[in-house]
Amino acid sequence: QVQLVESGGGLVQAGGSLRLSCAASGSTFGLNTMAWYRQAPGKQRDLVASIELSGDKNYADSVKGRFTISRDSAKNTVYLQMNNLKPEDTAVYYCNARRSFPSSMYWGKGTQVTVSS
């Protein structure tokens, strides 16, 4: 089993920045992909950014150029640096980790990000 604990959410004004962290513990060997998703009230949970063990990164179009995902494999931690935040970025942000073999996926409990206009 893998436990994911997010931190760093909060309230920020539009144009501001936040840095989210997600620490993984437990059976962390072989976690290929770590990612951030977000879910706004009444909407589905969408991918924000992901990073592979290789370092390859993927971003949602809405956050490209503003958000940066990074990973410290030694600390089993993934970060999401969010700059130039917009009110539409308001959501609960969830950490996600995936392992290819055996196939498994894990979720954190989420951290609230609120951007005021």
C-alpha positions as a LaTeX table, in Angstrom:
\begin{tabular}{lrrr}
\hline
Residue & $x$ (\AA) & $y$ (\AA) & $z$ (\AA) \\
\hline
Gln1 & 0.00 & 0.00 & 0.00 \\
Val2 & 1.00 & 3.60 & $-0.61$ \\
Gln3 & $-0.08$ & 6.60 & 1.43 \\
Leu4 & $-0.08$ & 10.04 & $-0.17$ \\
Val5 & $-0.26$ & 13.20 & 1.93 \\
Glu6 & $-0.71$ & 16.59 & 0.26 \\
Ser7 & 0.18 & 19.95 & 1.76 \\
Gly8 & 0.57 & 23.56 & 0.69 \\
Gly9 & $-2.95$ & 24.52 & $-0.30$ \\
Gly10 & $-4.61$ & 27.71 & 0.84 \\
Leu11 & $-6.16$ & 31.03 & $-0.12$ \\
Val12 & $-4.31$ & 33.32 & $-2.49$ \\
Gln13 & $-5.17$ & 36.36 & $-4.60$ \\
Ala14 & $-5.23$ & 36.17 & $-8.37$ \\
Gly15 & $-1.71$ & 36.47 & $-9.75$ \\
Gly16 & $-0.20$ & 34.90 & $-6.67$ \\
Ser17 & 1.69 & 31.63 & $-6.23$ \\
Leu18 & 1.42 & 28.45 & $-4.21$ \\
Arg19 & 3.56 & 25.33 & $-3.98$ \\
Leu20 & 1.89 & 22.01 & $-3.33$ \\
Ser21 & 3.77 & 19.01 & $-1.97$ \\
Cys22 & 2.81 & 15.35 & $-1.91$ \\
Ala23 & 4.80 & 12.92 & 0.20 \\
Ala24 & 4.47 & 9.22 & $-0.55$ \\
Ser25 & 5.11 & 6.53 & 2.06 \\
Gly26 & 4.69 & 2.79 & 2.33 \\
Ser27 & 5.46 & 0.54 & $-0.63$ \\
Thr28 & 6.79 & 3.30 & $-2.88$ \\
Phe29 & 9.10 & 1.10 & $-4.99$ \\
Gly30 & 8.28 & 1.24 & $-8.67$ \\
Leu31 & 5.90 & 4.17 & $-8.68$ \\
Asn32 & 6.20 & 5.08 & $-12.35$ \\
Thr33 & 3.95 & 8.09 & $-12.55$ \\
Met34 & 3.11 & 10.76 & $-10.04$ \\
Ala35 & 0.53 & 13.37 & $-10.88$ \\
Trp36 & $-1.72$ & 16.15 & $-9.68$ \\
Tyr37 & $-5.43$ & 16.25 & $-10.45$ \\
Arg38 & $-8.00$ & 18.84 & $-9.46$ \\
Gln39 & $-11.73$ & 18.89 & $-8.97$ \\
Ala40 & $-13.85$ & 22.01 & $-8.78$ \\
Pro41 & $-17.36$ & 21.88 & $-7.25$ \\
Gly42 & $-19.79$ & 20.20 & $-9.61$ \\
Lys43 & $-17.09$ & 19.23 & $-12.07$ \\
Gln44 & $-15.13$ & 16.08 & $-12.84$ \\
Arg45 & $-11.64$ & 15.41 & $-11.58$ \\
Asp46 & $-9.15$ & 16.43 & $-14.27$ \\
Leu47 & $-5.43$ & 15.90 & $-14.77$ \\
Val48 & $-3.33$ & 18.99 & $-14.06$ \\
Ala49 & 0.19 & 17.62 & $-14.53$ \\
Ser50 & 2.09 & 14.35 & $-14.40$ \\
Ile51 & 5.71 & 13.30 & $-14.21$ \\
Glu52 & 7.34 & 9.96 & $-15.00$ \\
Leu53 & 10.35 & 8.33 & $-13.38$ \\
Ser54 & 12.21 & 9.25 & $-16.58$ \\
Gly55 & 11.45 & 12.90 & $-15.93$ \\
Asp56 & 8.96 & 13.25 & $-18.79$ \\
Lys57 & 6.24 & 15.73 & $-17.92$ \\
Asn58 & 2.74 & 16.37 & $-19.16$ \\
Tyr59 & 0.52 & 19.41 & $-18.48$ \\
Ala60 & $-3.08$ & 20.34 & $-19.07$ \\
Asp61 & $-3.33$ & 23.11 & $-21.64$ \\
Ser62 & $-4.95$ & 25.41 & $-19.08$ \\
Val63 & $-1.85$ & 25.42 & $-16.84$ \\
Lys64 & 1.00 & 25.31 & $-19.36$ \\
Gly65 & 3.48 & 28.10 & $-18.73$ \\
Arg66 & 2.11 & 28.74 & $-15.22$ \\
Phe67 & 2.49 & 25.45 & $-13.34$ \\
Thr68 & 5.60 & 23.30 & $-12.95$ \\
Ile69 & 5.65 & 19.72 & $-11.67$ \\
Ser70 & 8.80 & 18.26 & $-10.18$ \\
Arg71 & 9.77 & 15.10 & $-8.38$ \\
Asp72 & 12.33 & 14.20 & $-5.73$ \\
Ser73 & 12.58 & 10.44 & $-6.00$ \\
Ala74 & 14.93 & 10.18 & $-3.02$ \\
Lys75 & 12.27 & 11.79 & $-0.84$ \\
Asn76 & 9.33 & 10.14 & $-2.64$ \\
Thr77 & 7.84 & 13.60 & $-2.99$ \\
Val78 & 6.21 & 15.39 & $-5.91$ \\
Tyr79 & 5.70 & 19.14 & $-6.07$ \\
Leu80 & 3.46 & 21.47 & $-8.02$ \\
Gln81 & 4.64 & 25.06 & $-8.29$ \\
Met82 & 1.68 & 27.20 & $-9.29$ \\
Asn83 & 2.33 & 30.75 & $-10.50$ \\
Asn84 & 0.02 & 33.44 & $-11.86$ \\
Leu85 & $-2.95$ & 31.74 & $-10.26$ \\
Lys86 & $-6.42$ & 32.50 & $-11.60$ \\
Pro87 & $-9.84$ & 32.20 & $-9.96$ \\
Glu88 & $-10.60$ & 29.29 & $-12.31$ \\
Asp89 & $-7.73$ & 27.37 & $-10.67$ \\
Thr90 & $-9.85$ & 27.11 & $-7.52$ \\
Ala91 & $-10.36$ & 23.42 & $-6.74$ \\
Val92 & $-9.38$ & 20.57 & $-4.50$ \\
Tyr93 & $-6.02$ & 19.30 & $-5.71$ \\
Tyr94 & $-5.33$ & 15.58 & $-5.41$ \\
Cys95 & $-2.04$ & 13.75 & $-5.57$ \\
Asn96 & $-2.01$ & 10.53 & $-7.60$ \\
Ala97 & 0.57 & 7.77 & $-7.92$ \\
Arg98 & 0.58 & 4.86 & $-10.32$ \\
Arg99 & 2.58 & 1.67 & $-10.64$ \\
Ser100 & 2.67 & $-0.34$ & $-13.86$ \\
Phe101 & 3.44 & $-3.76$ & $-12.36$ \\
Pro102 & 1.54 & $-4.84$ & $-10.49$ \\
Ser103 & $-0.98$ & $-2.37$ & $-11.82$ \\
Ser104 & $-2.10$ & $-0.09$ & $-9.02$ \\
Met105 & $-3.14$ & 3.49 & $-8.38$ \\
Tyr106 & $-3.32$ & 5.57 & $-5.24$ \\
Trp107 & $-4.91$ & 8.87 & $-4.25$ \\
Gly108 & $-4.30$ & 11.42 & $-1.55$ \\
Lys109 & $-7.14$ & 13.05 & 0.35 \\
Gly110 & $-6.70$ & 16.39 & $-1.40$ \\
Thr111 & $-5.82$ & 19.95 & $-0.49$ \\
Gln112 & $-7.99$ & 22.99 & $-1.14$ \\
Val113 & $-6.69$ & 25.80 & $-3.34$ \\
Thr114 & $-8.80$ & 28.95 & $-3.47$ \\
Val115 & $-7.91$ & 31.88 & $-5.70$ \\
Ser116 & $-9.76$ & 35.13 & $-5.07$ \\
Ser117 & $-10.27$ & 37.74 & $-7.75$ \\
\hline
\end{tabular}
